[in-house]
């Protein structure tokens, strides 16, 4: 709430940030004393950032730029003075600005019951008031004059220019002063690269271990096992290890997938030696032994 009031209406009350700073300093010291001497110390919890509050504060900051632009443009004489100095002043100075901002009004045009009952100048015919309207002797009496529309266009142009300028400066400051320093970002990239190298090295060692394990268990007549199903490295690394690039069926590139002991166990259970052992378990000699036992 304090941030919203300070940021949205700082143009109306420029001392608001100073009073907010003093209030926050006093409140922080009082809260620190209360947490240390009167309350139990809260448990510290790590957090990556402030969460949804970052988007809320960022949105309020952008909205405050528009609000302050309208406050400066429509509640002050900053824009009318610039318009008069550069468009209507013959000398390029502010001489005659007050007379330029006053319009004429004929006192005989008061509605019944709205005219003043007493006046120090009873013979007054025309009075002046602050606005940009046509005089009573004009064909469009008391309508907005061209000066009014020129000042209004200048005010809207100032709002657009002010908003884009502040947004550009905020982006420039964010680019010059990033959230993460450059040396820390470089260290994070280096750490990620080293982590990838470690993973690749582990996969390479695992592949060598599994290949040596199955090559030692295979018989010479059976040859080497088909390692295309257990490939864990990309094609370039597998060729560097001496493994053929193609798999079964003449494929030019074998699929790379993670090898696990369950896959090798499943492959060994489907091998011809296991099938032969299973057939031996149901041989006629076993049937004869079963009949003899009966």
VOFI-567019 format. One line per 2 residues: number of its first residue (from 1); their letters; for each residue x negated, y negated, z negated of C-alpha. Coordinates in nm, 3 decimals, m for minus. Example, Ala and Ser with C-alpha at 12.3 -4.5 7.8 and 13.67 -1.06 7.14 Angstrom:
1) as) m1.230,0.450,m0.780 | m1.367,0.106,m0.714
END
This chain:
1) xx) 0.000,0.000,0.000 | m0.280,m0.239,m0.087
3) xx) m0.464,m0.166,0.237 | m0.144,m0.226,0.433
5) xx) m0.071,m0.563,0.273 | m0.431,m0.680,0.304
7) xx) m0.477,m0.572,0.666 | m0.134,m0.669,0.797
9) xx) m0.111,m1.018,0.647 | m0.472,m1.126,0.609
11) xx) m0.416,m1.410,0.856 | m0.145,m1.556,0.632
13) xx) m0.350,m1.527,0.312 | m0.725,m1.503,0.386
15) xx) m0.815,m1.464,0.016 | m0.623,m1.134,m0.009
17) xx) m0.930,m0.913,0.065 | m1.128,m1.087,m0.212
19) xx) m0.857,m1.032,m0.472 | m0.814,m0.672,m0.354
21) xx) m1.189,m0.611,m0.398 | m1.184,m0.750,m0.752
23) xx) m0.879,m0.540,m0.836 | m1.043,m0.222,m0.703
25) xx) m1.368,m0.282,m0.894 | m1.182,m0.326,m1.223
27) xx) m0.955,m0.028,m1.154 | m1.249,0.200,m1.069
29) xx) m1.429,0.117,m1.394 | m1.114,0.170,m1.600
31) xx) m1.045,0.505,m1.431 | m1.406,0.613,m1.486
33) xx) m1.384,0.538,m1.856 | m1.051,0.717,m1.881
35) xx) m1.182,1.033,m1.707 | m1.499,1.041,m1.918
37) xx) m1.361,0.964,m2.264 | m0.990,1.045,m2.268
39) xx) m0.907,1.308,m2.005 | m1.053,1.641,m1.903
41) xx) m1.291,1.622,m1.612 | m1.113,1.742,m1.295
43) xx) m1.250,2.031,m1.091 | m1.446,1.922,m0.785
45) xx) m1.315,2.060,m0.455 | m1.498,2.028,m0.125
47) xx) m1.314,1.878,0.171 | m1.421,1.815,0.528
49) xx) m1.252,1.473,0.546 | m0.956,1.282,0.405
51) xx) m0.713,1.473,0.625 | m0.396,1.306,0.752
53) xx) m0.482,0.986,0.568 | m0.746,0.907,0.831
55) xx) m0.480,0.893,1.103 | m0.250,0.688,0.880
57) xx) m0.518,0.430,0.798 | m0.632,0.418,1.161
59) xx) m0.275,0.355,1.278 | m0.224,0.083,1.018
61) xx) m0.548,m0.082,1.126 | m0.443,m0.090,1.491
63) xx) m0.096,m0.215,1.401 | m0.245,m0.488,1.181
65) xx) m0.434,m0.626,1.482 | m0.105,m0.688,1.664
67) xx) 0.063,m0.836,1.354 | m0.222,m1.078,1.288
69) xx) m0.232,m1.179,1.654 | 0.138,m1.274,1.641
71) xx) 0.092,m1.454,1.308 | m0.195,m1.663,1.443
73) xx) m0.016,m1.731,1.770 | 0.338,m1.817,1.653
75) xx) 0.295,m1.962,1.303 | 0.013,m2.208,1.367
77) xx) m0.062,m2.497,1.601 | m0.374,m2.328,1.736
79) xx) m0.224,m2.239,2.075 | m0.020,m2.563,2.123
81) xx) m0.332,m2.767,2.052 | m0.531,m2.575,2.313
83) xx) m0.250,m2.608,2.567 | m0.224,m2.982,2.512
85) xx) m0.600,m3.037,2.521 | m0.663,m2.847,2.844
87) xx) m0.334,m2.902,3.031 | m0.167,m3.228,2.927
89) xx) m0.431,m3.452,2.770 | m0.568,m3.709,3.012
91) xx) m0.885,m3.763,2.810 | m0.943,m3.400,2.707
93) xx) m0.898,m3.486,2.338 | m0.622,m3.440,2.082
95) xx) m0.513,m3.804,2.104 | m0.134,m3.812,2.150
97) xx) m0.075,m3.452,2.043 | 0.186,m3.537,1.777
99) xx) 0.392,m3.742,2.021 | 0.366,m3.458,2.273
101) xx) 0.520,m3.207,2.031 | 0.822,m3.426,1.943
103) xx) 1.147,m3.427,2.138 | 1.418,m3.695,2.159
105) xx) 1.768,m3.678,2.014 | 2.052,m3.925,2.055
107) xx) 2.231,m3.976,1.724 | 2.560,m4.024,1.907
109) xx) 2.549,m3.654,2.002 | 2.602,m3.535,1.645
111) xx) 2.898,m3.304,1.608 | 3.184,m3.432,1.394
113) xx) 3.100,m3.383,1.029 | 2.726,m3.322,1.089
115) xx) 2.611,m3.683,1.112 | 2.434,m3.829,0.806
117) xx) 2.660,m4.045,0.591 | 2.392,m4.299,0.503
119) xx) 2.068,m4.410,0.662 | 1.799,m4.666,0.593
121) xx) 1.798,m4.751,0.964 | 2.164,m4.792,1.061
123) xx) 2.081,m4.927,1.405 | 1.882,m4.616,1.509
125) xx) 1.996,m4.473,1.842 | 1.729,m4.208,1.917
127) xx) 1.534,m3.998,1.667 | 1.247,m3.751,1.714
129) xx) 1.215,m3.388,1.604 | 0.947,m3.121,1.653
131) xx) 1.034,m2.903,1.950 | 0.981,m2.871,2.323
133) xx) 1.321,m2.969,2.470 | 1.451,m3.195,2.742
135) xx) 1.551,m3.552,2.640 | 1.920,m3.651,2.621
137) xx) 1.898,m3.856,2.943 | 1.785,m3.550,3.141
139) xx) 2.018,m3.344,3.360 | 1.952,m3.041,3.134
141) xx) 1.971,m3.221,2.801 | 1.836,m3.038,2.497
143) xx) 1.728,m2.733,2.698 | 1.382,m2.581,2.668
145) xx) 1.133,m2.779,2.871 | 0.853,m2.650,3.093
147) xx) 0.606,m2.728,2.817 | 0.786,m2.480,2.591
149) xx) 0.750,m2.198,2.844 | 0.386,m2.288,2.905
151) xx) 0.310,m2.273,2.531 | 0.504,m1.944,2.498
153) xx) 0.310,m1.787,2.786 | m0.017,m1.903,2.629
155) xx) 0.083,m1.750,2.295 | 0.165,m1.412,2.451
157) xx) m0.158,m1.420,2.652 | m0.348,m1.489,2.330
159) xx) m0.184,m1.186,2.164 | m0.289,m0.957,2.449
161) xx) m0.640,m1.101,2.467 | m0.690,m1.087,2.090
163) xx) m0.571,m0.726,2.070 | m0.796,m0.603,2.351
165) xx) m1.095,m0.797,2.219 | m1.062,m0.650,1.869
167) xx) m1.012,m0.298,2.005 | m1.320,m0.335,2.225
169) xx) m1.528,m0.459,1.932 | m1.409,m0.171,1.714
171) xx) m1.504,0.082,1.982 | m1.840,m0.088,2.026
173) xx) m1.913,m0.073,1.653 | m1.804,0.293,1.642
175) xx) m2.043,0.368,1.930 | m2.334,0.178,1.773
177) xx) m2.274,0.330,1.427 | m2.151,0.690,1.482
179) xx) m1.985,0.897,1.212 | m2.264,1.157,1.227
181) xx) m2.623,1.022,1.252 | m2.824,1.122,1.556
183) xx) m3.086,1.320,1.364 | m2.817,1.523,1.186
185) xx) m2.638,1.599,1.513 | m2.968,1.716,1.665
187) xx) m3.030,1.942,1.365 | m2.682,2.090,1.401
189) xx) m2.745,2.165,1.769 | m3.079,2.323,1.685
191) xx) m2.920,2.535,1.413 | m2.653,2.654,1.655
193) xx) m2.919,2.747,1.914 | m3.120,2.942,1.657
195) xx) m2.807,3.123,1.543 | m2.729,3.231,1.900
197) xx) m3.088,3.356,1.942 | m3.058,3.561,1.624
199) xx) m2.734,3.721,1.743 | m2.887,3.808,2.081
201) xx) m3.193,3.958,1.912 | m2.975,4.171,1.685
203) xx) m2.771,4.297,1.980 | m3.090,4.379,2.168
205) xx) m3.231,4.575,1.872 | m2.900,4.758,1.831
207) xx) m2.902,4.853,2.198 | m3.259,4.989,2.177
209) xx) m3.172,5.189,1.865 | m2.863,5.348,2.015
211) xx) m3.037,5.422,2.344 | m3.327,5.594,2.169
213) xx) m3.085,5.789,1.946 | m2.886,5.937,2.234
215) xx) m3.184,5.996,2.458 | m3.345,6.211,2.183
217) xx) m3.028,6.422,2.135 | m2.964,6.492,2.505
219) xx) m3.101,6.809,2.667 | m3.344,6.780,2.962
221) xx) m3.095,6.945,3.200 | m2.825,6.696,3.121
223) xx) m3.040,6.394,3.195 | m2.993,6.060,3.036
225) xx) m2.649,5.963,2.908 | m2.442,5.713,3.093
227) xx) m2.509,5.395,2.900 | m2.283,5.184,3.117
229) xx) m2.000,5.247,2.870 | m2.212,5.128,2.579
231) xx) m2.365,4.820,2.735 | m2.397,4.539,2.482
233) xx) m2.619,4.298,2.675 | m2.554,4.089,2.985
235) xx) m2.665,4.214,3.323 | m2.991,4.018,3.328
237) xx) m3.105,4.149,2.989 | m3.008,4.508,3.070
239) xx) m3.213,4.496,3.391 | m3.506,4.361,3.191
241) xx) m3.483,4.669,2.967 | m3.502,4.904,3.267
243) xx) m3.134,4.994,3.281 | m2.968,5.021,3.625
245) xx) m2.724,4.741,3.701 | m2.447,4.965,3.834
247) xx) m2.216,5.194,3.640 | m1.996,5.485,3.739
249) xx) m1.807,5.461,4.068 | m2.075,5.244,4.231
251) xx) m1.977,4.931,4.043 | m2.226,4.648,4.096
253) xx) m2.179,4.508,3.748 | m2.085,4.701,3.438
255) xx) m1.858,4.554,3.179 | m2.033,4.415,2.875
257) xx) m1.863,4.513,2.557 | m1.969,4.566,2.200
259) xx) m2.088,4.916,2.121 | m1.978,5.080,1.799
261) xx) m2.043,5.414,1.640 | m1.678,5.509,1.685
263) xx) m1.717,5.488,2.065 | m2.025,5.710,2.058
265) xx) m1.853,5.957,1.826 | m1.557,5.972,2.062
267) xx) m1.794,6.028,2.356 | m1.980,6.305,2.176
269) xx) m1.655,6.477,2.081 | m1.562,6.489,2.452
271) xx) m1.901,6.628,2.565 | m1.930,6.980,2.728
273) xx) m2.128,7.121,2.433 | m1.846,7.040,2.193
275) xx) m1.592,7.192,2.433 | m1.800,7.511,2.453
277) xx) m1.820,7.532,2.075 | m1.445,7.487,2.054
279) xx) m1.393,7.771,2.304 | m1.628,7.997,2.105
281) xx) m1.413,7.941,1.799 | m1.116,8.104,1.980
283) xx) m1.317,8.389,2.146 | m1.189,8.758,2.156
285) xx) m1.436,8.859,1.884 | m1.268,8.620,1.648
287) xx) m0.930,8.763,1.748 | m1.055,9.117,1.681
289) xx) m1.184,9.015,1.342 | m0.848,8.860,1.266
291) xx) m0.667,9.190,1.364 | m0.908,9.398,1.153
293) xx) m0.836,9.179,0.852 | m0.465,9.239,0.902
END
